[in-house]
Amino acid sequence: MCNLYEAPQSIADMAAHFGVADPPKLDIPHETKRGEPGIIVRGSVGQRVMLPATWGFPRPQKDGAGGLLHHEPVNLIADLTNPMWRTMAPDPRYRCLIPVAAFAQPDGKRGSMTRTWFKAKDWPIFAWAGFCRKSEEWGPVYGAMTTDSNSAVAPLNPRMPVMLAPDEYDQWLEGSIDDVIEFQFRPPFPADRMEVERTKDLWVQRPRARYGALL
């Protein structure tokens, strides 16, 4: 699953790209994972705002007796007919843009997977199509819509982000449910316009020992 991405590391660059006139002072996470803080952009042209939010809608997990155990973050949106999204998808009030510089997919065998990063050659910053709302449990939250992968991403994951061009931002934020469906089911971002960077970095970053390894 596409559960890791990097945001642009400059608030000024993000504000200029997305047309945010008065950007707030925000801490930009170096990378964003499921259930962690991220940044979203909302609003129409001339009124766009940049906000912090948690990547994932809270879904209650219950025990056998129906008691609440905890909430699980649901951060990826594939089936718009799912009850979680069915009433939200048609309403532009719940749409957002997710600023992205690169997204990663796990590569390799389970237990030793590494990170392979994907960037758009022509777009140092692009928007991942998202939905957002204010939750009682975690405050502002957002999810990211996925689509069928192109030939560059498909060997690692059958799903990839719905990547929006700058001239599509208004249509995503203010368009109809037909526009939303069109974005999800159109051909994915072309593979030949992507940079692929394979790394040796582990998918799950292990914390370093505080005092070093014991011999």
Contacts in CASP RR format, 6 or more apart in sequence:
PFRMAT RR
TARGET T0000
AUTHOR 0000-0000-0000
METHOD contacts of the structure
MODEL  1
MCNLYEAPQSIADMAAHFGVADPPKLDIPHETKRGEPGIIVRGSVGQRVM
LPATWGFPRPQKDGAGGLLHHEPVNLIADLTNPMWRTMAPDPRYRCLIPV
AAFAQPDGKRGSMTRTWFKAKDWPIFAWAGFCRKSEEWGPVYGAMTTDSN
SAVAPLNPRMPVMLAPDEYDQWLEGSIDDVIEFQFRPPFPADRMEVERTK
DLWVQRPRARYGALL
1 76 0 8 1.000
1 157 0 8 1.000
1 159 0 8 1.000
2 76 0 8 1.000
2 103 0 8 1.000
2 104 0 8 1.000
2 105 0 8 1.000
2 144 0 8 1.000
2 146 0 8 1.000
2 157 0 8 1.000
2 159 0 8 1.000
2 160 0 8 1.000
2 161 0 8 1.000
3 33 0 8 1.000
3 34 0 8 1.000
3 75 0 8 1.000
3 76 0 8 1.000
4 31 0 8 1.000
4 32 0 8 1.000
4 33 0 8 1.000
4 103 0 8 1.000
4 104 0 8 1.000
4 115 0 8 1.000
4 203 0 8 1.000
5 31 0 8 1.000
5 32 0 8 1.000
5 98 0 8 1.000
5 100 0 8 1.000
5 101 0 8 1.000
5 102 0 8 1.000
5 103 0 8 1.000
5 104 0 8 1.000
5 128 0 8 1.000
5 161 0 8 1.000
6 30 0 8 1.000
6 31 0 8 1.000
6 32 0 8 1.000
6 100 0 8 1.000
6 101 0 8 1.000
6 102 0 8 1.000
6 103 0 8 1.000
6 104 0 8 1.000
6 117 0 8 1.000
7 14 0 8 1.000
7 28 0 8 1.000
7 29 0 8 1.000
7 32 0 8 1.000
7 38 0 8 1.000
7 39 0 8 1.000
7 99 0 8 1.000
7 100 0 8 1.000
7 101 0 8 1.000
8 14 0 8 1.000
8 17 0 8 1.000
8 28 0 8 1.000
8 99 0 8 1.000
8 100 0 8 1.000
8 101 0 8 1.000
8 124 0 8 1.000
8 125 0 8 1.000
9 28 0 8 1.000
9 30 0 8 1.000
9 101 0 8 1.000
10 28 0 8 1.000
11 23 0 8 1.000
11 24 0 8 1.000
11 25 0 8 1.000
11 26 0 8 1.000
11 28 0 8 1.000
11 50 0 8 1.000
12 23 0 8 1.000
13 124 0 8 1.000
13 125 0 8 1.000
14 20 0 8 1.000
14 23 0 8 1.000
14 39 0 8 1.000
14 41 0 8 1.000
14 50 0 8 1.000
14 99 0 8 1.000
14 125 0 8 1.000
15 21 0 8 1.000
15 23 0 8 1.000
15 50 0 8 1.000
17 99 0 8 1.000
17 125 0 8 1.000
17 166 0 8 1.000
18 41 0 8 1.000
18 48 0 8 1.000
18 50 0 8 1.000
18 97 0 8 1.000
18 99 0 8 1.000
18 127 0 8 1.000
18 169 0 8 1.000
19 45 0 8 1.000
19 46 0 8 1.000
19 48 0 8 1.000
20 41 0 8 1.000
20 48 0 8 1.000
20 49 0 8 1.000
20 50 0 8 1.000
21 46 0 8 1.000
21 48 0 8 1.000
23 50 0 8 1.000
24 50 0 8 1.000
24 51 0 8 1.000
26 39 0 8 1.000
26 50 0 8 1.000
26 52 0 8 1.000
27 37 0 8 1.000
27 52 0 8 1.000
28 39 0 8 1.000
29 36 0 8 1.000
29 37 0 8 1.000
29 38 0 8 1.000
29 39 0 8 1.000
32 38 0 8 1.000
32 55 0 8 1.000
33 55 0 8 1.000
34 55 0 8 1.000
34 56 0 8 1.000
34 73 0 8 1.000
34 75 0 8 1.000
35 54 0 8 1.000
35 55 0 8 1.000
35 56 0 8 1.000
35 73 0 8 1.000
35 75 0 8 1.000
36 54 0 8 1.000
36 55 0 8 1.000
37 52 0 8 1.000
37 53 0 8 1.000
37 54 0 8 1.000
37 55 0 8 1.000
38 52 0 8 1.000
38 53 0 8 1.000
38 54 0 8 1.000
38 55 0 8 1.000
38 142 0 8 1.000
39 50 0 8 1.000
39 51 0 8 1.000
39 52 0 8 1.000
39 53 0 8 1.000
39 98 0 8 1.000
39 99 0 8 1.000
40 50 0 8 1.000
40 51 0 8 1.000
40 53 0 8 1.000
40 96 0 8 1.000
40 97 0 8 1.000
40 98 0 8 1.000
40 99 0 8 1.000
40 130 0 8 1.000
40 132 0 8 1.000
40 140 0 8 1.000
40 142 0 8 1.000
41 48 0 8 1.000
41 49 0 8 1.000
41 50 0 8 1.000
41 51 0 8 1.000
41 96 0 8 1.000
41 97 0 8 1.000
41 98 0 8 1.000
41 99 0 8 1.000
41 127 0 8 1.000
42 48 0 8 1.000
42 49 0 8 1.000
42 51 0 8 1.000
42 95 0 8 1.000
42 96 0 8 1.000
42 97 0 8 1.000
42 132 0 8 1.000
42 173 0 8 1.000
43 49 0 8 1.000
43 173 0 8 1.000
44 170 0 8 1.000
44 173 0 8 1.000
44 174 0 8 1.000
45 170 0 8 1.000
51 140 0 8 1.000
52 140 0 8 1.000
53 132 0 8 1.000
53 139 0 8 1.000
53 140 0 8 1.000
53 141 0 8 1.000
53 142 0 8 1.000
54 73 0 8 1.000
54 138 0 8 1.000
54 139 0 8 1.000
54 140 0 8 1.000
54 141 0 8 1.000
54 142 0 8 1.000
55 73 0 8 1.000
55 75 0 8 1.000
55 141 0 8 1.000
55 142 0 8 1.000
55 143 0 8 1.000
55 144 0 8 1.000
56 73 0 8 1.000
56 74 0 8 1.000
56 75 0 8 1.000
56 141 0 8 1.000
56 142 0 8 1.000
56 143 0 8 1.000
57 73 0 8 1.000
57 74 0 8 1.000
57 75 0 8 1.000
57 84 0 8 1.000
57 133 0 8 1.000
57 135 0 8 1.000
57 141 0 8 1.000
57 142 0 8 1.000
57 143 0 8 1.000
58 71 0 8 1.000
58 72 0 8 1.000
58 73 0 8 1.000
58 74 0 8 1.000
58 135 0 8 1.000
58 137 0 8 1.000
58 138 0 8 1.000
58 141 0 8 1.000
59 71 0 8 1.000
59 72 0 8 1.000
59 73 0 8 1.000
59 74 0 8 1.000
59 84 0 8 1.000
60 68 0 8 1.000
60 69 0 8 1.000
60 70 0 8 1.000
60 71 0 8 1.000
60 72 0 8 1.000
61 68 0 8 1.000
61 69 0 8 1.000
61 70 0 8 1.000
61 71 0 8 1.000
61 72 0 8 1.000
62 68 0 8 1.000
62 69 0 8 1.000
63 69 0 8 1.000
71 137 0 8 1.000
71 138 0 8 1.000
73 141 0 8 1.000
74 84 0 8 1.000
74 143 0 8 1.000
75 143 0 8 1.000
75 144 0 8 1.000
76 143 0 8 1.000
76 144 0 8 1.000
76 145 0 8 1.000
76 146 0 8 1.000
76 159 0 8 1.000
77 85 0 8 1.000
77 130 0 8 1.000
77 131 0 8 1.000
77 143 0 8 1.000
77 144 0 8 1.000
77 145 0 8 1.000
77 146 0 8 1.000
78 145 0 8 1.000
78 146 0 8 1.000
78 159 0 8 1.000
79 85 0 8 1.000
80 86 0 8 1.000
80 89 0 8 1.000
80 180 0 8 1.000
80 181 0 8 1.000
80 184 0 8 1.000
85 131 0 8 1.000
88 94 0 8 1.000
88 131 0 8 1.000
88 133 0 8 1.000
89 131 0 8 1.000
89 177 0 8 1.000
89 180 0 8 1.000
90 176 0 8 1.000
90 177 0 8 1.000
90 180 0 8 1.000
92 173 0 8 1.000
92 174 0 8 1.000
92 175 0 8 1.000
94 131 0 8 1.000
94 132 0 8 1.000
94 133 0 8 1.000
95 129 0 8 1.000
95 130 0 8 1.000
95 131 0 8 1.000
95 132 0 8 1.000
95 172 0 8 1.000
95 173 0 8 1.000
95 174 0 8 1.000
95 180 0 8 1.000
96 130 0 8 1.000
96 131 0 8 1.000
96 132 0 8 1.000
96 142 0 8 1.000
96 173 0 8 1.000
97 127 0 8 1.000
97 128 0 8 1.000
97 129 0 8 1.000
97 130 0 8 1.000
97 164 0 8 1.000
97 169 0 8 1.000
97 172 0 8 1.000
97 173 0 8 1.000
98 127 0 8 1.000
98 128 0 8 1.000
98 129 0 8 1.000
98 130 0 8 1.000
98 142 0 8 1.000
98 143 0 8 1.000
98 144 0 8 1.000
99 125 0 8 1.000
99 127 0 8 1.000
100 125 0 8 1.000
100 126 0 8 1.000
100 127 0 8 1.000
100 128 0 8 1.000
100 161 0 8 1.000
100 163 0 8 1.000
101 119 0 8 1.000
101 124 0 8 1.000
101 125 0 8 1.000
102 117 0 8 1.000
102 118 0 8 1.000
102 119 0 8 1.000
102 197 0 8 1.000
103 117 0 8 1.000
103 118 0 8 1.000
103 128 0 8 1.000
103 160 0 8 1.000
103 161 0 8 1.000
104 115 0 8 1.000
104 116 0 8 1.000
104 117 0 8 1.000
104 118 0 8 1.000
104 203 0 8 1.000
105 115 0 8 1.000
105 116 0 8 1.000
105 118 0 8 1.000
105 153 0 8 1.000
105 156 0 8 1.000
105 157 0 8 1.000
106 113 0 8 1.000
106 114 0 8 1.000
106 115 0 8 1.000
106 116 0 8 1.000
106 156 0 8 1.000
106 157 0 8 1.000
106 203 0 8 1.000
107 113 0 8 1.000
107 114 0 8 1.000
107 115 0 8 1.000
107 116 0 8 1.000
107 156 0 8 1.000
107 198 0 8 1.000
107 203 0 8 1.000
108 114 0 8 1.000
111 204 0 8 1.000
112 202 0 8 1.000
113 202 0 8 1.000
113 203 0 8 1.000
113 204 0 8 1.000
114 198 0 8 1.000
114 199 0 8 1.000
114 200 0 8 1.000
114 201 0 8 1.000
114 202 0 8 1.000
114 203 0 8 1.000
115 199 0 8 1.000
115 201 0 8 1.000
115 202 0 8 1.000
115 203 0 8 1.000
116 156 0 8 1.000
116 196 0 8 1.000
116 197 0 8 1.000
116 198 0 8 1.000
116 199 0 8 1.000
117 196 0 8 1.000
117 197 0 8 1.000
117 199 0 8 1.000
118 152 0 8 1.000
118 153 0 8 1.000
118 160 0 8 1.000
118 194 0 8 1.000
118 195 0 8 1.000
118 196 0 8 1.000
118 197 0 8 1.000
119 194 0 8 1.000
119 195 0 8 1.000
119 197 0 8 1.000
120 126 0 8 1.000
120 163 0 8 1.000
120 189 0 8 1.000
120 193 0 8 1.000
120 194 0 8 1.000
120 195 0 8 1.000
121 193 0 8 1.000
121 194 0 8 1.000
121 195 0 8 1.000
122 193 0 8 1.000
123 165 0 8 1.000
126 163 0 8 1.000
126 164 0 8 1.000
126 165 0 8 1.000
127 163 0 8 1.000
127 164 0 8 1.000
127 166 0 8 1.000
127 169 0 8 1.000
127 172 0 8 1.000
128 144 0 8 1.000
128 145 0 8 1.000
128 161 0 8 1.000
128 162 0 8 1.000
128 163 0 8 1.000
128 164 0 8 1.000
129 144 0 8 1.000
129 145 0 8 1.000
129 161 0 8 1.000
129 162 0 8 1.000
129 163 0 8 1.000
129 164 0 8 1.000
129 172 0 8 1.000
129 183 0 8 1.000
129 184 0 8 1.000
130 142 0 8 1.000
130 143 0 8 1.000
130 144 0 8 1.000
130 145 0 8 1.000
130 162 0 8 1.000
131 142 0 8 1.000
131 143 0 8 1.000
131 145 0 8 1.000
132 140 0 8 1.000
132 141 0 8 1.000
132 142 0 8 1.000
132 143 0 8 1.000
133 140 0 8 1.000
133 141 0 8 1.000
134 140 0 8 1.000
134 141 0 8 1.000
135 141 0 8 1.000
144 161 0 8 1.000
144 162 0 8 1.000
145 161 0 8 1.000
145 162 0 8 1.000
145 180 0 8 1.000
145 183 0 8 1.000
145 184 0 8 1.000
146 159 0 8 1.000
146 160 0 8 1.000
146 161 0 8 1.000
146 162 0 8 1.000
146 184 0 8 1.000
147 159 0 8 1.000
147 160 0 8 1.000
147 161 0 8 1.000
147 162 0 8 1.000
147 183 0 8 1.000
147 184 0 8 1.000
147 185 0 8 1.000
147 186 0 8 1.000
147 188 0 8 1.000
148 158 0 8 1.000
148 159 0 8 1.000
148 160 0 8 1.000
148 188 0 8 1.000
149 157 0 8 1.000
149 158 0 8 1.000
149 159 0 8 1.000
149 160 0 8 1.000
149 188 0 8 1.000
150 160 0 8 1.000
150 187 0 8 1.000
150 188 0 8 1.000
150 189 0 8 1.000
150 190 0 8 1.000
150 191 0 8 1.000
150 194 0 8 1.000
151 191 0 8 1.000
152 191 0 8 1.000
152 194 0 8 1.000
152 196 0 8 1.000
153 160 0 8 1.000
153 188 0 8 1.000
153 191 0 8 1.000
153 194 0 8 1.000
160 188 0 8 1.000
160 189 0 8 1.000
162 183 0 8 1.000
162 184 0 8 1.000
163 188 0 8 1.000
163 189 0 8 1.000
164 172 0 8 1.000
164 183 0 8 1.000
168 183 0 8 1.000
171 179 0 8 1.000
172 179 0 8 1.000
172 180 0 8 1.000
172 183 0 8 1.000
END
